[in-house]
């Protein structure tokens, strides 16, 4: 009978050698992969640090950019805004951003618990934060920042929760306890008027009386609602947090105005003046009146020859308010702005059809031939060049390049007048030094320096020889110009009555002359121009 052959000692040794070789090879591959992974992480860390250094200002000022940056870092396991030590706190200028914001939210909620019962709207928290932070800091706080900070407060246990109201709106609950869906629906119903009644809940939510009574009793017990027994018809349940939002918004807005963040600190102008802001700007009658007044004064400071039409460059024309003043005074204009939304409104204005508009960043220079313009004006625009919105922008270089290119496209002996709102004396010195370096001479003209509201600053630059600056306006000059008209008989003649009627023969002829001066092809004049057609063909 044949016996089965078993594995010998040589086969066992061979298998052990093979296993040891595989183990050694595996350790080698693991060490190589670990080394490669470490190098990749090091390169990624260097890339994130360089990105943070280049976009430091955007991360600090722009909340949306900050959120995207944190999401990008969180995808690789890094949380730079939650680090109070090391490189990130030094590079970004702040550490523990959301934790610090969370502490401020806790302070606000605790200080108002006796009023609102421990529940506040996110918008009210944001207004209170901006009032306290705007005095010392320039960065803005967004709703998304508040929501993220409250999420980090959940580690404190039951006490800080977000109560959804629908439509992306939230309430912040800062007292222990849970609000059910029924409680949230009642809060959502009370958002419009800041109060509810039992009958209103039963009618709108289709609840029975015991259910509505149970929800209202719980809200009153927790201090979230107050009872008004003095109502004539029925008992009203008021919510203090919503009451502050509905009826005290005007006072909070006035307080916010005193600490309002300058638009230049929020980001580049093409992002700040979007479609919404541009439409608000164009429809504000107060802004329109002020812009027209400053444009009239800037045109006066240009000192153009009387009775002569000139080609004027309107820098930062916006929606065309200052350009309209140039047209009303018989001049031709070329408007330039960086906001596409603002230029869109200006292009749609039929009164500005005679002019041209260019989408251009003035910090990149003026793209015109030498000696093209007889003058230039700019209303509330040049201060934007004093701020860097990215690491590639240098305010000093952008100002110098702007003034250098502007000097070239102005005619000999012409002027450029800039109305602006300087943030401090250093900005005035920066702007004037770069203008002088580019070849201009001139200086500042300050109208009504003794008044805080009427004070306006104009930078008058000249391309010719040294000339005397115009006299600034003041209360004394207005009194000297005043003439007593008592006892005189005169007829009021408004400025609007001096304008020709649109569609008339004079209006058509005026438009023809402007187009001829612009070098456009114009049809010859006819005796039928401006005539109305007869009713029958």
C-alpha positions as CSV (number, residue, x, y, z in Angstrom):
1,X,0.0,0.0,0.0
2,X,1.4,3.3,-1.1
3,X,2.0,5.9,1.6
4,X,1.2,9.7,1.2
5,X,4.2,11.9,0.7
6,X,4.3,14.7,3.4
7,X,5.9,18.2,3.3
8,X,9.5,18.1,4.1
9,X,11.7,20.4,6.1
10,X,13.0,22.1,2.9
11,X,9.5,23.0,1.8
12,X,8.7,24.6,5.2
13,X,11.9,26.6,5.1
14,X,11.2,27.8,1.6
15,X,7.7,28.9,2.6
16,X,9.1,30.8,5.6
17,X,11.6,32.6,3.4
18,X,8.9,33.6,0.9
19,X,6.7,34.9,3.7
20,X,9.6,36.9,5.2
21,X,10.4,38.4,1.8
22,X,6.8,39.4,1.3
23,X,6.7,41.0,4.8
24,X,9.9,42.9,4.0
25,X,8.5,44.1,0.7
26,X,5.3,45.2,2.3
27,X,7.1,47.2,4.9
28,X,9.2,48.8,2.2
29,X,6.1,49.8,0.2
30,X,4.3,51.0,3.3
31,X,7.2,53.2,4.2
32,X,7.5,54.6,0.7
33,X,3.8,55.3,0.5
34,X,3.9,57.0,3.9
35,X,6.8,59.1,2.8
36,X,5.0,60.1,-0.4
37,X,1.9,60.9,1.5
38,X,3.9,63.1,4.0
39,X,5.4,65.0,1.1
40,X,2.0,65.5,-0.5
41,X,0.6,66.8,2.8
42,X,3.6,69.1,3.2
43,X,3.1,70.5,-0.3
44,X,-0.6,70.9,0.4
45,X,0.1,72.7,3.7
46,X,2.5,75.1,1.9
47,X,-0.1,75.7,-0.8
48,X,-2.8,76.5,1.8
49,X,-0.4,78.8,3.7
50,X,0.5,80.7,0.5
51,X,-3.1,81.0,-0.5
52,X,-4.0,82.3,3.0
53,X,-1.2,84.9,2.8
54,X,-2.2,86.1,-0.7
55,X,-5.9,86.4,0.2
56,X,-5.6,87.5,3.8
57,X,-7.8,90.6,3.4
58,X,-10.5,88.7,1.6
59,X,-10.7,86.0,4.3
60,X,-11.0,88.7,7.0
61,X,-13.5,91.0,5.2
62,X,-15.6,88.8,2.9
63,X,-17.7,86.3,4.9
64,X,-18.6,84.3,1.8
65,X,-15.0,84.0,0.8
66,X,-14.1,83.0,4.4
67,X,-16.8,80.2,4.3
68,X,-15.5,78.8,1.0
69,X,-11.9,78.9,2.3
70,X,-12.9,77.0,5.5
71,X,-14.8,74.4,3.5
72,X,-11.7,73.9,1.3
73,X,-9.5,73.4,4.3
74,X,-12.1,71.2,6.1
75,X,-12.0,68.8,3.1
76,X,-8.4,67.9,4.0
77,X,-8.9,68.0,7.7
78,X,-7.7,71.5,8.5
79,X,-9.7,74.1,10.4
80,X,-7.7,77.4,10.2
81,X,-10.4,79.6,11.8
82,X,-10.6,77.4,14.9
83,X,-6.9,77.5,15.6
84,X,-5.6,80.1,18.1
85,X,-1.9,79.0,17.8
86,X,0.6,78.6,15.1
87,X,0.8,79.8,11.6
88,X,-3.0,80.3,10.9
89,X,-3.5,82.8,13.8
90,X,-0.5,84.8,12.7
91,X,-1.3,84.7,8.9
92,X,-5.0,85.5,9.1
93,X,-4.7,88.0,11.9
94,X,-7.2,86.2,14.2
95,X,-7.5,82.9,16.0
96,X,-10.6,81.0,17.3
97,X,-12.8,83.2,15.0
98,X,-16.0,81.3,15.4
99,X,-15.3,80.5,19.1
100,X,-14.8,84.2,19.8
101,X,-17.9,85.0,17.9
102,X,-19.8,82.3,19.8
103,X,-18.7,83.9,23.1
104,X,-20.1,87.3,22.0
105,X,-23.4,85.6,21.0
106,X,-23.6,84.0,24.5
107,X,-23.1,87.4,26.1
108,X,-25.8,89.0,24.0
109,X,-28.2,86.2,24.6
110,X,-27.7,86.2,28.4
111,X,-28.0,89.9,28.6
112,X,-31.4,89.9,26.9
113,X,-32.9,86.7,28.4
114,X,-35.0,88.8,30.9
115,X,-36.6,90.6,27.9
116,X,-37.1,87.9,25.3
117,X,-37.2,84.8,27.4
118,X,-34.0,83.4,25.7
119,X,-35.0,83.4,22.1
120,X,-33.7,86.0,19.5
121,X,-33.8,86.4,15.7
122,X,-30.5,85.9,13.9
123,X,-30.9,89.4,12.4
124,X,-31.1,91.0,15.8
125,X,-28.0,89.2,17.0
126,X,-26.2,90.4,13.9
127,X,-27.2,94.0,14.4
128,X,-26.0,93.9,18.0
129,X,-22.7,92.3,17.0
130,X,-22.1,94.9,14.3
131,X,-22.8,97.8,16.7
132,X,-20.2,96.4,19.2
133,X,-17.6,95.3,16.6
134,X,-17.7,98.2,14.1
135,X,-16.1,100.6,16.5
136,X,-12.8,98.7,16.5
137,X,-12.9,96.2,13.6
138,X,-13.6,96.5,9.9
139,X,-14.7,92.9,9.1
140,X,-18.4,92.3,8.7
141,X,-20.4,89.5,10.3
142,X,-22.7,87.5,8.0
143,X,-25.8,85.4,8.9
144,X,-23.8,82.3,7.9
145,X,-21.0,83.2,10.4
146,X,-23.6,83.4,13.2
147,X,-25.2,80.1,12.3
148,X,-21.7,78.4,12.2
149,X,-20.8,79.9,15.6
150,X,-24.1,78.7,17.2
151,X,-23.4,75.2,15.8
152,X,-20.1,75.2,17.7
153,X,-21.9,76.2,20.9
154,X,-23.7,72.9,20.9
155,X,-20.7,71.4,22.8
156,X,-21.9,73.4,25.8
157,X,-24.9,71.0,26.1
158,X,-28.6,71.7,25.9
159,X,-29.1,75.4,25.8
160,X,-28.1,76.9,22.4
161,X,-30.2,75.7,19.5
162,X,-31.3,77.0,16.1
163,X,-35.0,77.1,15.6
164,X,-35.9,77.0,11.9
165,X,-38.7,79.3,10.7
166,X,-38.7,78.4,7.1
167,X,-37.3,80.3,4.1
168,X,-33.8,80.2,5.4
169,X,-34.7,82.1,8.6
170,X,-33.7,81.0,12.1
171,X,-34.2,81.9,15.7
172,X,-31.5,81.3,18.3
173,X,-32.7,79.6,21.5
174,X,-30.3,80.2,24.5
175,X,-32.2,78.6,27.3
176,X,-32.4,74.9,28.2
177,X,-35.4,73.2,26.7
178,X,-36.6,71.8,23.4
179,X,-39.1,73.4,21.0
180,X,-41.2,71.0,19.1
181,X,-42.5,71.5,15.6
182,X,-45.7,72.9,17.0
183,X,-43.8,75.6,18.9
184,X,-41.8,76.5,15.8
185,X,-45.0,76.8,13.7
186,X,-46.5,79.2,16.2
187,X,-43.3,81.3,16.2
188,X,-43.4,81.3,12.4
189,X,-47.0,82.5,12.5
190,X,-46.1,85.3,14.9
191,X,-43.2,86.5,12.8
192,X,-45.3,89.0,10.8
193,X,-47.1,90.8,13.7
194,X,-45.0,89.7,16.7
195,X,-48.0,88.3,18.4
196,X,-50.7,85.6,18.0
197,X,-54.1,84.8,19.4
198,X,-55.6,81.4,20.2
199,X,-58.3,82.1,17.5
200,X,-55.6,82.9,14.9
201,X,-53.7,79.7,15.6
202,X,-56.9,77.6,15.3
203,X,-57.9,79.4,12.1
204,X,-54.5,79.4,10.3
205,X,-53.1,76.1,11.5
206,X,-56.4,74.2,11.7
207,X,-55.7,73.1,15.3
208,X,-58.2,72.3,18.0
209,X,-58.4,74.4,21.1
210,X,-56.6,72.0,23.5
211,X,-53.6,71.8,21.2
212,X,-53.3,75.6,20.8
213,X,-53.8,76.1,24.5
214,X,-51.0,73.6,25.4
215,X,-48.5,75.2,23.0
216,X,-49.2,78.8,24.2
217,X,-49.1,77.7,27.9
218,X,-45.6,76.1,27.3
219,X,-44.3,79.3,25.6
220,X,-45.6,81.5,28.4
221,X,-44.1,79.2,31.1
222,X,-40.7,79.2,29.4
223,X,-40.8,83.0,29.2
224,X,-40.8,83.1,25.4
225,X,-44.3,84.8,25.2
226,X,-46.0,87.6,27.2
227,X,-49.8,87.7,27.8
228,X,-51.7,90.9,26.9
229,X,-55.0,90.8,28.8
230,X,-55.8,94.4,28.0
231,X,-56.8,93.6,24.4
232,X,-60.4,94.4,23.7
233,X,-61.4,91.3,21.7
234,X,-59.2,88.4,22.9
235,X,-56.0,87.6,24.7
236,X,-52.9,88.3,22.7
237,X,-49.6,86.5,23.2
238,X,-46.6,88.7,22.3
239,X,-43.1,87.5,21.6
240,X,-40.5,90.1,22.7
241,X,-37.7,89.0,20.3
242,X,-40.0,89.4,17.3
243,X,-41.4,92.6,18.8
244,X,-37.9,94.1,18.7
245,X,-37.5,93.0,15.2
246,X,-40.8,94.4,13.9
247,X,-41.2,97.7,15.9
248,X,-37.7,98.7,17.0
249,X,-36.0,98.2,13.6
250,X,-35.9,101.9,12.8
251,X,-34.0,102.8,15.9
252,X,-31.5,100.0,15.5
253,X,-31.0,101.1,11.9
254,X,-30.3,104.6,13.0
255,X,-27.8,103.3,15.6
256,X,-26.2,101.2,12.9
257,X,-25.8,104.2,10.6
258,X,-23.5,105.9,13.1
259,X,-21.2,102.9,12.9
260,X,-21.8,102.1,9.3
261,X,-19.0,100.3,7.5
262,X,-17.6,102.1,4.5
263,X,-18.4,100.4,1.2
264,X,-14.7,100.3,0.3
265,X,-14.1,97.9,3.2
266,X,-16.6,95.4,2.0
267,X,-14.8,94.3,-1.1
268,X,-14.3,95.4,-4.8
269,X,-16.8,97.9,-6.2
270,X,-18.0,95.5,-9.0
271,X,-19.2,93.1,-6.3
272,X,-20.6,95.7,-3.9
273,X,-22.6,97.4,-6.6
274,X,-24.5,94.4,-7.8
275,X,-28.0,94.6,-9.5
276,X,-29.7,95.1,-6.1
277,X,-27.4,97.9,-4.8
278,X,-27.4,99.6,-8.2
279,X,-31.2,99.8,-8.4
280,X,-31.3,101.1,-4.8
281,X,-28.7,103.7,-5.6
282,X,-30.5,104.9,-8.8
283,X,-33.9,105.1,-7.1
284,X,-32.7,107.1,-4.0
285,X,-33.9,110.7,-4.5
286,X,-31.6,112.0,-1.7
287,X,-28.5,110.5,-3.4
288,X,-29.6,111.8,-6.8
289,X,-29.9,115.4,-5.4
290,X,-26.5,115.3,-3.7
291,X,-24.8,113.8,-6.8
292,X,-26.3,116.5,-9.1
293,X,-25.1,119.2,-6.7
294,X,-21.6,117.8,-6.5
295,X,-21.4,117.3,-10.2
296,X,-22.5,121.0,-10.8
297,X,-19.7,122.1,-8.4
298,X,-17.1,119.9,-10.1
299,X,-18.1,121.3,-13.5
300,X,-17.8,124.8,-12.1
301,X,-14.3,124.0,-10.8
302,X,-13.2,122.8,-14.3
303,X,-13.4,126.4,-15.4
304,X,-14.3,125.6,-19.0
305,X,-14.8,128.5,-21.5
306,X,-18.3,129.9,-21.5
307,X,-20.4,129.0,-24.5
308,X,-18.1,126.2,-25.7
309,X,-19.0,122.6,-25.7
310,X,-16.3,120.2,-24.5
311,X,-15.6,116.5,-24.4
312,X,-15.6,115.5,-20.7
313,X,-14.5,112.2,-19.1
314,X,-16.8,111.1,-16.3
315,X,-14.7,108.7,-14.2
316,X,-16.8,106.4,-12.0
317,X,-20.0,107.6,-13.7
318,X,-22.1,104.9,-12.0
319,X,-25.8,105.2,-13.1
320,X,-25.1,108.4,-15.0
321,X,-26.2,111.1,-12.5
322,X,-23.1,113.3,-13.0
323,X,-23.2,112.6,-16.8
324,X,-26.7,114.0,-16.9
325,X,-25.4,117.3,-15.5
326,X,-22.7,117.4,-18.2
327,X,-25.4,117.0,-20.9
328,X,-27.6,119.6,-19.4
329,X,-24.8,122.1,-19.6
330,X,-24.2,121.4,-23.3
331,X,-21.1,119.1,-23.0
332,X,-20.4,115.7,-24.5
333,X,-19.3,113.0,-22.1
334,X,-17.6,109.7,-22.0
335,X,-18.6,107.6,-18.9
336,X,-16.3,105.0,-17.3
337,X,-17.1,102.6,-14.5
338,X,-16.1,99.2,-13.2
339,X,-19.7,98.1,-12.2
340,X,-21.6,96.4,-15.0
341,X,-24.8,96.7,-13.1
342,X,-24.5,100.5,-12.7
343,X,-23.6,100.9,-16.4
344,X,-26.6,98.8,-17.3
345,X,-28.9,101.3,-15.7
346,X,-27.1,104.2,-17.3
347,X,-27.4,102.6,-20.8
348,X,-31.2,102.2,-20.3
349,X,-31.6,105.9,-19.6
350,X,-32.9,107.6,-22.7
351,X,-31.7,111.0,-21.6
352,X,-28.1,109.6,-21.8
353,X,-28.2,108.2,-25.3
354,X,-26.0,111.0,-26.6
355,X,-23.0,109.8,-24.5
356,X,-20.9,106.6,-24.5
357,X,-20.0,104.3,-21.7
358,X,-17.0,102.0,-21.1
359,X,-16.6,99.1,-18.6
360,X,-13.1,99.7,-17.2
361,X,-11.3,99.6,-13.9
362,X,-9.7,103.0,-13.4
363,X,-6.9,101.4,-11.5
364,X,-5.8,99.8,-14.8
365,X,-5.4,103.1,-16.5
366,X,-7.3,105.2,-19.1
367,X,-7.4,103.5,-22.5
368,X,-7.6,106.8,-24.6
369,X,-5.4,108.6,-27.0
370,X,-3.3,111.6,-25.8
371,X,-5.1,114.9,-25.6
372,X,-8.6,113.4,-26.1
373,X,-10.6,115.2,-23.4
374,X,-11.1,118.8,-22.5
375,X,-11.5,117.9,-18.8
376,X,-12.4,115.1,-16.4
377,X,-14.7,114.9,-13.3
378,X,-15.1,112.1,-10.8
379,X,-17.8,112.0,-8.0
380,X,-17.3,109.7,-5.0
381,X,-15.0,107.2,-6.8
382,X,-11.3,107.7,-6.3
383,X,-11.3,106.6,-2.7
384,X,-11.8,103.0,-3.9
385,X,-8.3,103.0,-5.3
386,X,-6.9,103.4,-1.8
387,X,-7.8,99.9,-0.8
388,X,-6.4,96.6,-2.0
389,X,-8.9,93.8,-2.6
390,X,-6.3,91.2,-3.5
391,X,-2.6,90.5,-2.9
392,X,-1.9,91.6,-6.5
393,X,-3.3,95.1,-6.0
394,X,-1.0,97.9,-4.7
395,X,-2.9,101.1,-4.0
396,X,0.1,103.3,-4.4
397,X,1.0,101.8,-7.8
398,X,-2.7,101.8,-9.0
399,X,-3.1,105.5,-8.1
400,X,0.1,106.4,-9.9
401,X,-0.8,104.5,-13.0
402,X,-4.2,106.0,-13.0
403,X,-3.0,109.6,-12.7
404,X,-0.2,109.0,-15.3
405,X,-2.6,107.6,-17.9
406,X,-5.2,110.4,-17.1
407,X,-2.5,113.1,-17.6
408,X,-1.8,111.7,-21.0
409,X,-5.4,111.7,-22.3
410,X,-6.2,115.3,-21.1
411,X,-5.5,118.3,-23.3
412,X,-2.9,120.9,-22.5
413,X,-4.2,123.4,-19.9
414,X,-7.2,121.3,-19.0
415,X,-8.3,120.2,-15.5
416,X,-9.5,117.2,-13.6
417,X,-11.8,117.5,-10.6
418,X,-12.3,114.7,-8.1
419,X,-14.9,114.8,-5.3
420,X,-14.1,112.1,-2.8
421,X,-14.6,111.1,0.8
422,X,-11.2,110.4,2.4
423,X,-11.1,108.1,5.4
424,X,-8.2,110.0,7.0
425,X,-5.5,112.5,6.3
426,X,-3.1,109.7,5.2
427,X,-5.5,108.9,2.2
428,X,-5.4,112.6,1.1
429,X,-1.7,112.6,1.3
430,X,-1.4,109.4,-0.7
431,X,-3.7,110.5,-3.5
432,X,-2.1,114.0,-3.8
433,X,1.4,112.6,-3.7
434,X,0.7,110.2,-6.6
435,X,-1.0,112.9,-8.6
436,X,2.0,115.2,-8.2
437,X,4.3,112.4,-9.1
438,X,2.4,111.8,-12.3
439,X,2.8,115.5,-13.4
440,X,-0.3,117.2,-12.1
441,X,-0.3,120.4,-10.0
442,X,-3.1,121.7,-8.0
443,X,-4.6,121.0,-4.5
444,X,-7.7,120.5,-2.4
445,X,-10.7,122.8,-2.3
446,X,-12.8,122.2,0.8
447,X,-16.4,123.6,0.6
448,X,-18.1,124.5,3.9
449,X,-15.2,123.3,6.1
450,X,-17.0,124.5,9.3
451,X,-20.0,122.2,8.6
452,X,-20.0,118.5,9.3
453,X,-22.9,117.6,7.0
454,X,-22.3,120.0,4.1
455,X,-18.5,119.7,4.0
456,X,-17.3,118.5,0.6
457,X,-13.7,117.9,-0.5
458,X,-12.6,118.4,-4.1
459,X,-9.2,117.6,-5.6
460,X,-8.5,120.1,-8.5
461,X,-5.7,118.9,-10.7
462,X,-4.2,121.0,-13.6
463,X,-2.1,119.9,-16.6
464,X,-0.7,123.4,-17.5
465,X,1.4,125.8,-15.6
466,X,0.9,126.8,-12.0
467,X,-2.5,128.4,-11.5
468,X,-4.4,129.7,-8.6
469,X,-6.9,127.3,-7.0
470,X,-10.6,128.3,-7.1
471,X,-12.1,129.8,-3.9
472,X,-13.9,127.3,-1.7
473,X,-17.6,127.8,-0.7
474,X,-18.6,128.8,2.8
475,X,-21.4,130.4,4.7
476,X,-19.9,133.8,4.2
477,X,-19.7,133.5,0.4
478,X,-23.4,132.4,0.3
479,X,-24.3,135.6,2.3
480,X,-22.3,137.7,-0.2
481,X,-24.1,136.2,-3.1
482,X,-27.5,136.6,-1.5
483,X,-29.6,139.4,-3.1
484,X,-32.7,140.8,-1.3
485,X,-35.6,140.4,-3.7
486,X,-38.2,141.8,-1.4
487,X,-40.7,144.0,-3.3
488,X,-39.5,142.8,-6.7
489,X,-41.8,141.3,-9.3
490,X,-40.3,138.3,-11.0
491,X,-41.4,135.1,-12.6
492,X,-40.1,131.7,-11.3
493,X,-38.3,129.8,-14.0
494,X,-37.4,126.3,-13.0
495,X,-34.5,124.4,-14.4
496,X,-36.7,121.8,-15.9
497,X,-38.5,124.5,-18.0
498,X,-35.2,125.4,-19.7
499,X,-34.8,121.9,-21.0
500,X,-36.1,121.3,-24.5
501,X,-39.1,119.0,-24.9
502,X,-38.2,115.5,-25.9
503,X,-39.3,114.8,-29.5
504,X,-39.5,118.5,-30.5
505,X,-37.6,119.9,-33.4
506,X,-35.2,121.7,-31.1
507,X,-34.5,118.4,-29.2
508,X,-33.9,116.6,-32.5
509,X,-31.5,119.3,-33.7
510,X,-29.7,119.3,-30.4
511,X,-29.2,115.6,-30.7
512,X,-28.0,115.9,-34.3
513,X,-25.3,118.4,-33.3
514,X,-24.1,116.1,-30.5
515,X,-23.8,113.1,-32.8
516,X,-22.0,115.3,-35.4
517,X,-19.4,116.3,-32.8
518,X,-19.0,112.6,-31.9
519,X,-18.1,111.8,-35.5
520,X,-21.2,109.7,-36.2
521,X,-23.0,109.5,-39.5
522,X,-26.1,111.8,-39.3
523,X,-28.8,112.3,-41.8
524,X,-29.3,115.7,-43.3
525,X,-31.7,118.2,-41.8
526,X,-35.2,118.3,-43.3
527,X,-38.1,120.6,-43.0
528,X,-40.2,117.6,-42.0
529,X,-38.0,116.9,-38.9
530,X,-40.1,117.0,-35.7
531,X,-43.4,117.3,-37.5
532,X,-46.3,115.1,-36.6
533,X,-47.8,112.9,-39.2
534,X,-51.3,113.6,-40.4
535,X,-54.0,111.2,-39.1
536,X,-54.7,109.8,-42.5
537,X,-52.2,108.3,-44.9
